[in-house]
Amino acid sequence: MPYTPIVATLGYVLSPDHRQVLMMHRNRRQDDQHLGKYNGLGGKMEPDEAIAACMCREIHEEAGITCESVRLRGTLNWPDFGKHGEDWLGFIFLIERFSGRVHEGNHEGELEWVARDKLMSLPMWEGDRLFLPLVFDEDQRPFHGVMRYRGECVQSWSYSRC
């Protein structure tokens, strides 16, 4: 059977001093699989769209800002993660510079600047705690991981860097 994941982006926007990260508190849609959790910004890639363009479009749609420096930090395969068992393939970005003014939120939730050293104390997916350190570390090589969930629990996690 061919692998046909939903392709998406997930981005972490740094404040101008790089001490804070813009996070989405997913608290507005009752049918949201991520309800109550904090997450980066992003979404599904559209046909005929490059992955970096998708990241910039999603950041603009969700936060009202324009990306000026976007760096790929890794890729993540989430088999069977979707609400109906869909596979997801995520491209994880760090947005190191942007222009414009961040608005307060959107239909999915509120946007909040969170100190980098407080990120791990937020309610978030269990697996985010495993890959987030790789997004913000000093290693310039992108990571490439596979994370399998059962319900809300990580069943397995592996990654490599090259």
Beta strands, then each sheet from edge to edge (+ up, - down):
strand 1: 6-14
strand 2: 20-25
strand 3: 38-39
strand 4: 66-78
strand 5: 88-99
strand 6: 110-115
strand 7: 143-150
strand 8: 153-161
sheet 1: 3+ 2- 1+ 5+ 4- 7- 8+
sheet 2: 3+ 2- 6+
end
